């Protein structure tokens, strides 16, 4: 159990990658604070099978300052400290660049960048006050490694995640707080239903065609699954990664080489 008795916050934890990481952290011995903007009833249904002494479910919006304060204070009140932040909450949208809107820009950057940064900042302050170091893992994307014609705002937001991860790692290194990122490739989560529909609309494709094509294009021959990310999430949160910081690890089946 690589994370025995560690206290971990996971945002976007109700489904997909976030849920898989929460369950893996629990299996590795951590106590987990599951944060999601979805109603508490949805969180309770998802984690109905989990021992509640090891779990705290919080409905919170990471774009709101009071929610960020509540995440930190509720975690410390319940478990006494914070050892790990898995900064995963994100939203996606796409459209042709000439049709992009201020509203979509604001929404994507509010969650993917502002929420990510200010929760990281607040958790880091708590870790500094504790004086025992910590691990912060920010979810980037292969989209943050390059631009895409239909996905300009999302790509830029994930590039910002990679950059903030590097800056935060340097700033927090004196406090023994490791800050790293994970850049997934194409991962088969419930969100892909919406992504596929958008590609069908803007590329004039049949429903399901884009999903099939992106899976076939991965060097390892398939889309990733949420569980494919959990090994990296545990490693970067564990003592095995004590000498690793400012890195963003590609977990993408070979799509990106760096």
FENQUI-V418860 format. One record per residue. N is the residue number from 1. SS is DSSP state (2 for helix, 1 for strand, 0 for the rest). BURIAL is b if it has 24 or more other ideal C-beta (glycine too) atoms within 12 Angstrom, else e. D_CENTER is the distance of its C-alpha to the mean C-alpha in Angstrom with 2 decimals. Layout:
# FENQUI-V418860
N | SS | BURIAL | D_CENTER
N | SS | BURIAL | D_CENTER
This chain:
# FENQUI-V418860
1 | 0 | e | 22.01
2 | 0 | b | 19.95
3 | 0 | b | 18.26
4 | 0 | e | 21.37
5 | 0 | e | 21.55
6 | 0 | b | 18.40
7 | 1 | b | 16.67
8 | 1 | b | 12.88
9 | 1 | b | 10.81
10 | 1 | b | 7.75
11 | 1 | b | 6.75
12 | 0 | b | 6.96
13 | 0 | b | 8.82
14 | 0 | b | 11.85
15 | 0 | b | 11.51
16 | 2 | b | 10.25
17 | 2 | b | 7.60
18 | 2 | b | 6.77
19 | 2 | b | 10.55
20 | 2 | b | 11.26
21 | 2 | b | 9.44
22 | 2 | b | 11.24
23 | 2 | b | 14.38
24 | 2 | b | 14.32
25 | 2 | b | 13.94
26 | 2 | b | 16.77
27 | 2 | e | 18.78
28 | 0 | b | 18.50
29 | 0 | e | 20.09
30 | 0 | b | 17.48
31 | 1 | b | 17.76
32 | 1 | b | 14.58
33 | 1 | b | 13.87
34 | 1 | b | 12.10
35 | 1 | b | 11.23
36 | 1 | b | 11.41
37 | 0 | b | 13.65
38 | 0 | b | 15.60
39 | 0 | e | 18.91
40 | 2 | e | 19.39
41 | 2 | e | 21.63
42 | 2 | e | 18.88
43 | 2 | b | 16.94
44 | 2 | e | 20.31
45 | 2 | e | 21.11
46 | 2 | b | 17.99
47 | 0 | b | 18.58
48 | 0 | e | 22.35
49 | 0 | e | 22.93
50 | 0 | b | 21.23
51 | 0 | e | 23.43
52 | 2 | e | 22.90
53 | 2 | e | 23.95
54 | 2 | b | 20.69
55 | 1 | b | 18.50
56 | 1 | b | 17.94
57 | 1 | b | 16.76
58 | 1 | b | 16.08
59 | 1 | b | 16.15
60 | 0 | b | 14.93
61 | 0 | b | 14.16
62 | 0 | b | 12.08
63 | 0 | b | 14.42
64 | 0 | e | 17.31
65 | 2 | e | 18.63
66 | 2 | e | 20.26
67 | 2 | b | 17.19
68 | 2 | b | 15.44
69 | 2 | b | 18.75
70 | 2 | b | 18.94
71 | 2 | b | 15.64
72 | 2 | b | 16.99
73 | 2 | e | 20.57
74 | 2 | b | 20.03
75 | 2 | b | 18.19
76 | 2 | b | 20.99
77 | 2 | e | 23.65
78 | 2 | b | 22.66
79 | 2 | b | 21.78
80 | 0 | e | 23.25
81 | 0 | b | 20.55
82 | 0 | b | 16.91
83 | 0 | b | 16.26
84 | 1 | b | 12.52
85 | 1 | b | 9.46
86 | 1 | b | 6.03
87 | 1 | b | 4.42
88 | 0 | b | 1.77
89 | 0 | b | 5.27
90 | 0 | b | 6.92
91 | 0 | b | 10.44
92 | 0 | b | 12.64
93 | 0 | b | 16.37
94 | 0 | b | 19.08
95 | 0 | b | 22.78
96 | 0 | e | 25.47
97 | 2 | e | 25.32
98 | 2 | e | 28.69
99 | 2 | e | 27.52
100 | 0 | e | 24.35
101 | 0 | e | 24.55
102 | 2 | e | 23.92
103 | 2 | e | 22.39
104 | 2 | b | 19.64
105 | 2 | e | 19.02
106 | 2 | e | 18.84
107 | 2 | b | 16.48
108 | 2 | b | 13.87
109 | 2 | b | 14.22
110 | 2 | b | 14.40
111 | 2 | b | 10.93
112 | 2 | b | 9.03
113 | 2 | b | 11.25
114 | 2 | b | 13.39
115 | 2 | b | 11.18
116 | 2 | b | 8.63
117 | 2 | b | 11.89
118 | 2 | b | 14.01
119 | 2 | b | 11.94
120 | 2 | b | 11.57
121 | 2 | b | 15.28
122 | 2 | b | 16.34
123 | 2 | b | 14.81
124 | 2 | b | 16.29
125 | 2 | b | 19.56
126 | 2 | b | 19.63
127 | 2 | b | 19.12
128 | 2 | e | 21.89
129 | 2 | e | 24.11
130 | 2 | e | 23.70
131 | 0 | e | 24.79
132 | 0 | e | 23.35
133 | 0 | b | 20.41
134 | 1 | b | 16.83
135 | 1 | b | 13.61
136 | 1 | b | 10.55
137 | 1 | b | 7.62
138 | 1 | b | 5.62
139 | 1 | b | 3.68
140 | 0 | b | 7.02
141 | 0 | b | 9.28
142 | 2 | b | 12.92
143 | 2 | b | 13.65
144 | 2 | b | 13.20
145 | 2 | b | 16.03
146 | 0 | e | 18.56
147 | 0 | e | 19.74
148 | 0 | b | 20.50
149 | 0 | e | 23.40
150 | 0 | b | 21.90
151 | 0 | b | 18.33
152 | 2 | b | 19.17
153 | 2 | b | 17.06
154 | 2 | b | 13.74
155 | 2 | b | 14.68
156 | 2 | b | 15.71
157 | 2 | b | 12.63
158 | 2 | b | 10.54
159 | 2 | b | 13.62
160 | 2 | b | 13.44
161 | 2 | b | 10.04
162 | 2 | b | 11.90
163 | 2 | b | 14.95
164 | 2 | b | 13.72
165 | 2 | b | 12.25
166 | 2 | b | 15.80
167 | 2 | e | 17.60
168 | 2 | b | 15.97
169 | 2 | b | 16.63
170 | 2 | e | 20.24
171 | 2 | e | 20.70
172 | 2 | b | 19.52
173 | 2 | b | 21.14
174 | 2 | e | 24.38
175 | 2 | b | 22.75
176 | 0 | e | 21.45
177 | 1 | b | 17.79
178 | 1 | b | 15.87
179 | 1 | b | 12.99
180 | 1 | b | 11.37
181 | 1 | b | 8.73
182 | 1 | b | 8.05
183 | 1 | b | 9.35
184 | 1 | b | 9.67
185 | 0 | b | 12.88
186 | 0 | b | 14.05
187 | 1 | b | 12.60
188 | 0 | b | 14.86
189 | 0 | b | 13.05
190 | 0 | e | 14.95
191 | 2 | b | 13.63
192 | 2 | b | 15.75
193 | 2 | e | 18.85
194 | 2 | e | 18.39
195 | 2 | b | 17.45
196 | 2 | b | 20.53
197 | 2 | e | 22.67
198 | 2 | b | 21.92
199 | 2 | b | 22.83
200 | 2 | e | 25.88
201 | 2 | e | 26.92
202 | 2 | e | 26.61
203 | 2 | e | 27.71
204 | 0 | e | 30.32
205 | 0 | e | 29.09
206 | 0 | e | 29.57
207 | 0 | e | 26.78
208 | 0 | e | 25.09
209 | 2 | e | 26.50
210 | 2 | b | 23.49
211 | 2 | b | 21.31
212 | 2 | e | 24.19
213 | 2 | e | 24.69
214 | 2 | b | 21.20
215 | 2 | b | 21.24
216 | 2 | e | 24.68
217 | 2 | e | 23.78
218 | 0 | b | 21.34
219 | 0 | e | 23.52
220 | 0 | e | 22.76
221 | 0 | e | 23.94
222 | 0 | e | 21.24
223 | 0 | b | 17.85
224 | 1 | b | 15.19
225 | 0 | b | 14.45
226 | 2 | b | 11.39
227 | 2 | b | 13.44
228 | 2 | b | 13.71
229 | 2 | b | 10.31
230 | 2 | b | 11.29
231 | 2 | b | 14.00
232 | 2 | b | 12.08
233 | 2 | b | 9.71
234 | 2 | b | 13.10
235 | 2 | b | 14.92
236 | 2 | b | 12.97
237 | 2 | b | 13.16
238 | 0 | b | 16.82
239 | 2 | e | 20.10
240 | 2 | e | 20.30
241 | 2 | b | 17.99
242 | 0 | e | 20.09
243 | 0 | e | 21.49
244 | 0 | b | 18.39
245 | 0 | b | 16.79
246 | 0 | b | 15.90
247 | 0 | b | 14.86
248 | 1 | b | 12.21
249 | 1 | b | 12.76
250 | 1 | b | 13.36
251 | 1 | b | 12.84
252 | 0 | b | 14.67
253 | 0 | b | 18.08
254 | 0 | e | 19.86
255 | 0 | b | 19.04
256 | 0 | b | 18.64
257 | 0 | e | 20.82
258 | 0 | e | 20.47
